[in-house]
Amino acid sequence: MLKLPALLGSHNILFMTLDTLRYDVAQQLFHQGRTPFLDQLLPATGWEERHSPGSFTYAAHQAFFAGFLPTPARPGRHARLFAARFPGSETTTTDTFVFDAPDIVSGLAREGYHTICIGGVGFFNQQGPLGSVLPGLFQESYWSPALGVTDPDSTAHQVELACRVLAGQPAEQRIFLFMNVSALHQPNYFYLPTSQQHQREDSLESHAAALEYVDSQLPPLFHTLQERGPLLAIICGDHGTAYGEDGYSGHRLAHPVVWTVPYIECLLPASKGA
């Protein structure tokens, strides 16, 4: 586990949720070499297998922003990177950064970070009270249909927007950038080759193709962030989704393919000259 207190103030932070990404699909593509950019960030064994605290986006992110990131999928008491202070916590250690705040977003803001949200799925669309709760935690929040689930170029638009917003920040300003990548979420059939799109049905194959697309769009974002200085990157699925396993479809249900998500946390150096 990273010693987060020693990193705050010197590192920018990227927290990226790959919405609906299943662990088994992510790991399969890793072994097949189909996600070359993400593979550079992963250890030799690939993604870490973890359990999400929520079975759908809203529940999972409420837990994440309270400091409860996905839990390692193995027995034991696992220390957390972030924690909002509360009595009796058994997963807070000297390596945990503890905030006197109700959520890690406002906690990081109190530490001098500028907090930015690049929304994706509907819970970040700021259209009505429910869609405003999660983005409302941030000092800057963005969403448009071009960033959402129905636009096949959503990740490209999200990365372009994030890079533009970052360019408007002073070079010395430390950043907490959160991005909810929407491309994995249904519908994702349009990431299949054109010849396979006639049924307009999502599948494990289109889910995998969506991850390949996302992987291809990420390099400019990391380049921009590393130009600003050293980077702590946390990337994970918020939950998975079922494609007919045991008769289940979708998420917001208790099935291993929903609860089991891929996870990585890594430190990346600043670009030369940063």
QUILINJO-V187676 format. One record per backbone hydrogen bond with DSSP energy under -0.5 kcal/mol. NH is the residue of the N-H (numbers start at 0). CO is the residue of the C=O. If there is no record, write none. Layout:
BEGIN
NH_CO, NH_CO
END
This chain:
BEGIN
3_1, 3_94, 5_2, 6_3, 7_3, 8_10, 9_6, 10_6, 11_229, 12_174, 13_231, 14_176, 15_13, 15_233, 16_14, 16_178, 17_15, 17_235, 18_16, 18_180, 20_17, 22_259, 25_21, 26_22, 27_23, 28_24, 29_25, 30_26, 31_27, 32_29, 33_28, 34_28, 38_34, 39_35, 39_36, 40_36, 40_37, 41_37, 41_38, 42_45, 45_42, 47_262, 49_47, 49_260, 50_70, 51_258, 59_55, 60_56, 61_57, 62_58, 63_59, 64_60, 65_61, 65_62, 66_63, 67_62, 68_66, 70_50, 72_48, 73_71, 77_75, 78_76, 79_90, 82_96, 83_65, 84_98, 88_85, 92_90, 95_92, 96_80, 97_95, 98_82, 98_96, 100_98, 103_64, 106_102, 107_103, 108_104, 109_105, 110_106, 110_107, 111_108, 112_107, 113_173, 114_112, 115_175, 116_139, 117_177, 118_116, 118_141, 123_120, 124_121, 125_130, 127_125, 131_128, 132_128, 132_129, 133_129, 135_131, 136_133, 137_134, 138_114, 139_114, 141_116, 146_143, 147_144, 150_147, 151_149, 153_150, 156_152, 157_153, 158_154, 159_155, 160_156, 161_157, 162_158, 163_159, 164_160, 165_161, 166_162, 167_163, 167_164, 168_165, 172_169, 175_113, 176_12, 176_174, 177_115, 177_175, 178_14, 179_117, 180_16, 180_178, 184_181, 190_187, 191_188, 195_192, 196_193, 199_196, 206_202, 207_203, 208_204, 209_205, 210_206, 211_207, 212_208, 213_209, 214_210, 215_211, 216_212, 216_213, 217_213, 217_214, 220_217, 221_217, 222_218, 223_219, 224_220, 225_221, 226_222, 227_223, 227_224, 228_224, 230_267, 231_11, 232_230, 232_265, 233_13, 234_263, 235_15, 236_261, 239_257, 241_249, 243_247, 246_243, 247_244, 249_241, 251_54, 254_252, 257_254, 258_254, 259_255, 260_49, 260_258, 262_47, 263_234, 265_232, 267_230, 270_225, 273_270
END
